[in-house]
Amino acid sequence: MRLDLILRVATKLILPFMLLFAVYVQLHGDYGAGGGFQAGAIAGAGIILYALVFGLAAARRIVPPALVETLVPLGVFIYAAVGVAGWLTGGNYLEYNHLAHDPVHGQEWGVFLVELGVFITVSATMVAIFYAFTGRGRSR
Amino acid sequence: MREHLPALQVVLPLFGALIAALVRGPVAAWLVTAIVSVASLVISVVLLRQVIGGEVISYHLGGWDPSIGIEYRVDIVSALILVLVSAVAAVVAPFARLSVAAEIPEDKVAWFYTMYLISLAGLLGIAITGDAFNAFVFLEVSSLSSYALIAMGTNRRALVAAYQYLIVGTIGAGFYVIGVGLIYMMTGTLNLTLMAERIADIELSRPILAALAFIVVGISLKLALFPLHVWLPNAYAYAPSVATVFLAATATKVAIYLFARYVFSVFGRSFVFADLPLTETLLTFSIAAIFGAGTVAVFQSNLKRMFAYSSVAQVGYITLGISLATLSGVTGALVHVLNHALIKGAIFMALGSAVFRIGKCSFEDIAGIGRKMPLTSAALVLAGLSLIGLPGTAGFISKWYLVVASLELGWWWLAALIVMSTLITLAYVARVVEAAYFREPSKALADVTEAPAEMLIPTWILAGATVYFGIDTQLTAGLAERAALVLMGGIQ
């Protein structure tokens, strides 16, 4: 019998709530403390917790390194592309005023999309750093 | 589209980096790098043409007013640096393909180009931004990516060199941001222009003095001013050849730009140089750099390391010009920023070609290289002559301005020191000539042939430029003089 039963059960129990909390922090960033960076850190920590308890191989099956390496630049890409959308809609770079029918909604959309990019890059970067450290000395 | 060029100047390399990271193919990543580098050069030249008459382009990021948002501000000084950085990148790009393929493992090549382009975006960002904190962010963007670039060197010592640079660079950036924080506390703004306006009344308050100290020391670490240069020789010596060429030609130059911006435009010349003894301090360290680092360079056994020490010495000439705080002094400093970038670019490219063919570049390895790789060696010697300051080469123009500047102040001893220091440069360049031309090629060099045209042409573009700009000084010295005028007059 494995000795880490409690850890495994507790992790399975806690993991969905962690990821849900990440989504909450992400979306609630407009109104309170939170935002893409914090949410990304929480989501990344969730995957790292899974890898710590169930092993690196199991984590890599769910979140393959190739996916992580694509997500890191993809998040920044979203951020930068929102900036370009700003000037395509007639404003300056990173100007969100014209992204929706009025400036307030435009700002909301702009920040929402930018924070999404931050979330993707931060969570993927945390996992990438974890993979890089734990993968040292092992063959892929 | 034309009004968005300032943003595009930084955003384009950033996008290039992301695309290089997403495509992951070595050739595709190189192609993206080459296209982006050339496009950046076009953008910067267009920007320079717009501001050459003394106009200033102000671009409000996100549409926010400069008092609360980030402003990109292009004047002739920043445009000059933008052209320099992107021109070096455009010349390095064709050179890079073979050199990177030879030195970097295939699965890391795309990451190398990603880091290279991020570094380019960061350096361009420092030059273009008019916001103190944004400059800090770009400083970190360019530094972090250059740590990664250096760590990719083939020798394992590259890791230690990168780590050393990381520690020192982080301290430098930390000092800089402490200084910016203090100024923000006193002036309530992060915009350099507004800072300059508000600082005049509170110059001698303690936080502003502390801010000046932190910023001067912080940026001095980044530009490798003499006693703070320890990170540089190893970083340049063990980095992959392409990274050495690019960083040696641009990174310290952009830090020098930021330094000049702060002491002349933000704090003001009369405050920094008349009320405070920065002339004496900076001059002492500059002369120590020229003689100290120059002498150390003479005794190096690795050519890359030797020319890295030489870079520390050459930075000394630039800070010497800045410390004089006269029009000819600053012109000399700016013109040497341009000339030294071309010279060191050519030298490190020639060494990169030698490494590509031979694999190493200590004096024993390159003995007799003049017979095996005549064109590469000739470019190396030509750039070396320019480094000495032979009349008719670009290096002579820089030294001429510096000598004239010291004579204008009546400091004949300084002029004598500058002329004397040429002998040290002569000593280490002569060692290269001796090893390359007067020694028999070793057996290891038996089947070495001339570098491929792809590497030879960029090397000769830069080597040729060091001669061209020694004869036709309209473009370099003319522009540098205008830029110095703008810089000395403060940000309009």
Chai-1 contact restraints between the chains, C-beta under 6 A:
chainA,res_idxA,chainB,res_idxB,connection_type,confidence,min_distance_angstrom,max_distance_angstrom,comment,restraint_id
A,P73,B,L18,contact,1.0,0.0,6.0,A-B,restraint_1
A,P73,B,A21,contact,1.0,0.0,6.0,A-B,restraint_2
A,P73,B,L22,contact,1.0,0.0,6.0,A-B,restraint_3
A,V76,B,L18,contact,1.0,0.0,6.0,A-B,restraint_4
A,F77,B,L18,contact,1.0,0.0,6.0,A-B,restraint_5
A,A80,B,L14,contact,1.0,0.0,6.0,A-B,restraint_6
A,W87,B,H4,contact,1.0,0.0,6.0,A-B,restraint_7
A,G91,B,G63,contact,1.0,0.0,6.0,A-B,restraint_8
A,N92,B,H60,contact,1.0,0.0,6.0,A-B,restraint_9
A,N92,B,G63,contact,1.0,0.0,6.0,A-B,restraint_10
A,Y93,B,A7,contact,1.0,0.0,6.0,A-B,restraint_11
A,Y93,B,L61,contact,1.0,0.0,6.0,A-B,restraint_12
A,L94,B,L61,contact,1.0,0.0,6.0,A-B,restraint_13
A,L94,B,G62,contact,1.0,0.0,6.0,A-B,restraint_14
A,E95,B,G62,contact,1.0,0.0,6.0,A-B,restraint_15
A,E95,B,G63,contact,1.0,0.0,6.0,A-B,restraint_16
